[in-house]
Amino acid sequence: MGEPVTHQLRVRYAECDLQGVVFNAHYLTYFDTSITELWRAAFGSYKAMIDHGLDVMVVEAQLRFLAPARFDDQLTLEIAVNRLGNTSITSGHRIRRDGDVLVEGSLMHVLVDLKTLAKTPIPDWMRDRLGPWTVNGG
């Protein structure tokens, strides 16, 4: 079973709303940042996937808010691959502050051919490189 990719992010003032907490839509940006870090860990960069003529599109997003993050909080973002389907990749996300989970959720991406944007099967090289971060048996 794989382990999540983790990285740190500090909340910027512009990400907070009038209540002084991170505005909810920014968490999807944080999830997107995590996907970029997963691609970096697995493939060296997002561009490596593009160079193979492939891209991904978000088809589903789920978030559960457990506690607010605030300006200047140091957050730990975690991402793991929960499922590798035929054409889809489901990633699980957790955002923590000092070990406490603030937000958890998932994103489902569909792999597409870069030229046609048609769904395409996940190639073996992608499956192999995502393996170290795949949990729950993929």
Summary of the structure (lengths in Angstrom):
residues: 138
radius of gyration: 15.5
end to end distance: 8.8
largest distance: 46.9
contacts: 411
relative contact order: 0.25
helix: 27%
strand: 43%
